[in-house]
Amino acid sequence: MDTMSGPYLIRGSVSLPEAELIWRFSRSSGPGGQHVNTSDTQVELRFDLARTEALPEVWKQRALAKLAGRLVDGVVTVRASEHRSQWRNRETAAVRLASLLAEATAPPPKPRRATRIPRGINERRLREKKQRSDTKRGRQGRDWG
């Protein structure tokens, strides 16, 4: 049970290289009784995005631009401490890093093409507004007395 559950795919056939992942373990904070004081269950996973050879150059540049606020010297860091087991926290951190990189390397969306509103739709909208206005105007009680 000490092996990870396989390569974490970023997108397509590109996956996180196990050799380039830097793991660090420390004690988690919060409740847990005596166990929490003796086991290093919090996981910190670091990935050197600036120096990696696993990503295509276009993806790497895209990710460096999108994750610029999270990077420290080109290294992205992910922490996980929600589970009581180090192994589950390792899994969580690796999946979190893979999804972060998948989102950061995604191509930008196609630009929106401006389209005109069809004349019939606009006329119907104006006609319905006029009817609503007439309905409300008819509610003004002039002769209610």
N, C-alpha and C positions, 0 to 999 in steps of 0.2 A: 504494500500500500504506500510505499515511499516514492513511487514513480508518478509523474504527472499524467493526466489523462489524455495525452497526445498533443499533436501540434495545434496551436491556436491560430485558425485561419483569420487573416485580416480581410482579404477579398480575393476571389478567384483561387489561384493556386499559391498565392503568397501567404506565408505564415510567419509567426514570430520565431526567430532562431533561438533555440534554447541556449546556445553558447554565448549569445550577446545579452542575455538577461542577467541582471545583478540583483541577487536576493539579499535582504537584510531582515533580521528578526529581532523583535524586542518585546517587552512585557506590555500587554494591553492594559488600558485603564478601565475603571468601572468595576461593577460587582463580579463576583466569581468565587469568593471564599478563599480558602488557603491555596487552592490550585493556581489562582491568578498570580500569586507572588513567586511561583517557582517555574512557570513555563513561559517560553517566549512565543506567544501565539500571534502577536501583531506582525503583519508582513508588509515590508516596503519593497516594491519592485521597481527597479530603475532600468531604463532602456536608452542607450545613447543614440538618439535619432540623427544627430549630425554626422556621426561616423559610421553608421550602419551600411553594409553592402547588401542587405537582404531586400531592401525596397528599391523599386525602379527610381531613377533620378527624378522623374516628374512627380511621382508620389512624395518623394522625400522633400522636395522644395515646397509642395503644396502643404504638407504636414508641418514643416518648419514655420511657414507663414501663419497657418491657422492656430498652432499651439504656441505661438511666440510668448504669450503671457504665462504659460505653464512651465516653460523650459528654463533650466538653470545650466548654463554652459552647454546647451544642445542636448541635455538629458531630461527626459520626461519621467516623472515619478508618480507611482500609484500606491496608495495604502489600503489595506483591508484589515479590519479588526472586529468585524461583527460576529464572527463565529468563535467558539471556544476551542476549536481545533486548528492547529497550524496548517494542516494539510488543506482543510476547507478554505482557509484564508488565502492560501497560495493559489488555489483554483479560482477564487473570486478575483484576486488581484490580476491574474493572467487574463481572465475573460474580460475584465474591465479595461485592461491595457489594449487588448485586441480590438474591442469595440471602439475605444477612443481613437486608435489609429485608423480603423476602418472609416469612421466618420470624418477624420481629418484628411484622409487621402482621397475621399470621394470627389469626383469631378464637379465643378460648379454647375448649378442648374442652367438649363437653356434660358436665354433671355426671353421675357414675355413679349409676344407680338401684340402691339396695340391694335384693337379692333373697334369698329364703330358699333354703337347700339343701333339695331334695326329701327326704322322709322315707326313701324307698327307698334313695337313694344313701347316706345317713348310716348306715342299718341295715347295708347291704352293707359299708361301710367298717369298722364295728365288728365285724362277723362275720369279715372277713378278718384283722383285728387279733387276734381271739381265736384263730383257727386258727394264725396265725403264732406266737403266744405258746405254744400247746399244742405245736407242733412244736419250739420251742426248749426248752420244759420237758422234752420227751421225750428230749432229747439229754443231759440231766444224768445222768452215769453213776453210778448208785447201785450197780448189781449187775454192774459190768464185771469185777470181780475175778477 
